[in-house]
Amino acid sequence: MYFLKKTAIVLLGSMLLSFGINFFLVPFEVLDGGIIGIGLIIKYLTGLQAGLVIICLSVPIFVLAWLYNKNYFYNSLHGMLISSFVIDLLASSQLLPSDMILHPIVSSILGGIFIGVGIGIMLWYETSTGGTDLIAQFLSKLFNINVGMIIFVIDTVVISIGGWLISKDTFLLSILTVIFVGFFTSFCTWNYRTENG
C-alpha cells in the first residue's frame, strides 16, 4: 500500500514539475537550477529533449550514489526517471497551448511554484529527482558547509551560465524561478517536518 502511495506521489510530483517547466519556463527560455537547469540550457541551445539530457547527465551522479549512498540511489532513481520521462512526454503532447498570454515574470513565478510544489511533495515521501543534491551532500560533508548553501551556489552558477549563453532575460527570469522553487520546496518540507515533528 505504501509503495502504491509513493508511486502516486512521484507521478503527481513529476506532473507538477513537468507542467511548470513546459508550460511556464520553456516558452520564455527560463531555467531552474541544478541538473534540470543544465538540461534546459542544452534543450534551448540544441533542441534535444530536456528529460533525456537530464537522464544522461544524472548517470555519473547515480553511479556515485550507488557506491557511496545506496539510500539516496534507491530513493531518487525512480523519481529522476519518471520526472524526466514526463517532462519529455508533456513537451511533445498537445495538452499545452501553443501561444502564451502570460507575462514572462508571471510565468517564471508560476513555473517556480509548480516545480517547487512538485519537488516538495516528492521530498515529503522521501524521494526526489536526484540531480545535484548528492553532489551538494558530498561537498557539505567534505568542507563542513551547509548543504542548502551549496545547492544555492550550484543553482546560481547554472542560471549564470544559462544567462551568458542564452540571454540576460533568461538570467533575470530564472532568478525569480529559483527563488520560488526554493520557497515552495522549503514550505512543503517544513510542513512535513512540522506534522511529523
N, C-alpha and C positions, 0 to 999 in steps of 0.2 A: 504493500500500500504506500509506504514511504517512497519507494522507487518511482511509482507512477506519479505521485505528487511532485517529486523532484523533477521528473521529466517534463511534466506540465509547466512547472515554473521556468525551466530552462527554455521551453518553447515560447512561453509568454514573454520572458525577458528578451529573447532573441528577436521576437516580432517587434517589440517596442524599440529596441536598439536599431534594428534594420529600418523600421519606419522613420525613426529620427534621422538616420543617415540619408536614406534615399529620397525622402520627401522634403526634408528641410535643409540638409547640408549640401548634397550633390548639386542641386540646381545653381548654387552660388559659389561652388568650389570652396566650401568651408571645410575645415579639418577638425577632427577630435585629436586627442593626444595618443601617445603610445603606438602600439603596432597597428591599431585601426587607423590612426593618422598617417602612418607611413604607407599603409595600403591605399588610402585615399589619394595621397600625393602621387603614387605610381599610377593609380587609375586616371587621375586628371591629366598626367603628362603623357601616358601611353595608351590609355583606353582599355587596359587589361581589367578584368573583373576584380574588384576590391577583395571579395571574400577569398578567392583563390590565392591572391597575393598574401593575404593575412595568414592563410594556412601554410604557405611556403615559408614565410618569414618566421612562423612560430615553431617550425621543426627543430632548429637548434636549441630553442628555449625549452621545448618539451624533452629533448634528449638530456639536457642539463637537469631538468626536473626529475626524470626517471632515475638519474644517477644519484642525485642528492636530496630530493624531496618528493618521495613517491605519493604522499598525501596530496600535494599540490598537483601532481601529474593526474591522478585519478579524479580529483575534484574539478579540474579545469578542462580536461581534454574534450569531454562531450560538449561542454559549454562553448568552447572555441570552434569545434567542428560544426555544431548546429547553427550557431550565430553566423558563421562565415557562409554556410550554405544558404541561410535565409536572406542574408544581405544580397547575395547574387540572385536568388530566386525573385525577391521583391524588385530588384533593379530591372529585371527583364520582363516583369509582369505588366499587365495593362491596368492594374489597380490604381496606379499613380497618375494624376493629371499631368498632361504634357506642358501646360502653361501655369506658371506660378503667379499668384496675385499678392502674395505676402511681401512685405518689405524685407530686405536682406537681414536687417538687425532683428526683426521679429522672428524670422525664420531660423536664425542662428540660435536665438534663445530657446525657441520651442524644440529645436533639434537637440540642444543640450539637456532640456528637461526629459524628453523621451529616452535619450541614451542613458542619462543618469538614473532614471527610474528602472529602466531595463537592467542595467548593471547592478543596481541596488537590490532588486528583488532576487537576483541570482545569488548575490553575496549573502542575502538573508537565509538562503538554503544551502550555504556553504559550497557554492560553485561559482565559477567565473568564466570569463572569456580567455583567461590566461594572459598572454602578452608580456608586457614589460614588468608586471607585478613581481614576477620571480626574480628578475634581474635586480629590481629595487630591494627585494628582501635580502638577496645576497650582499649587495653593496651596503645595506643597512647593518648587517652583522659584521661585515669586514671593516667598516670605518666607524661604526657606532653612531650612525646618523639616523634621524627619524625617517621611517620608510615613506611617510606622506610627503616629506620634503624632497626626497629623491624622485618620487613619481612626478611631483610638480616640476622639478628641473628637467626631467626627461620630456614631459609634455611641452614645456617651454621651448626646448631645443627642437622638437618635432615641428611645432607650428611656426617657429622662426625659419627653419629650413624651407617649409612649405611656402611661407610668405615671400622668401627670397626667390624661390624657383617659380612661383605662380604669380602672386600679386600682393601689393600692400593691403588691398581689401581682404584678401584671404587671411592674412595675418591678423588684422584687426577684428574681423568677424569670428575667427577661430578662438581668439582670447575670450570673447563672450561665451562661446560654446563650452570651452573647457571650464570656465568658472561655474556655469550652470550644471554641467555634468558632475563636477566635484561636489557642488552643494547638494544636489538631489541624491547622489550616491551616498553621501555622508548622512543625509536625512534618513534615508531608508535603513542604513545600517545602524544609525543611532537609535532609531525607533525599535529595531530588533534587539539591540543591547538593553534598552530600557525595559522592554517587555519580558526579556529573559534574564534580567538582572543578575 
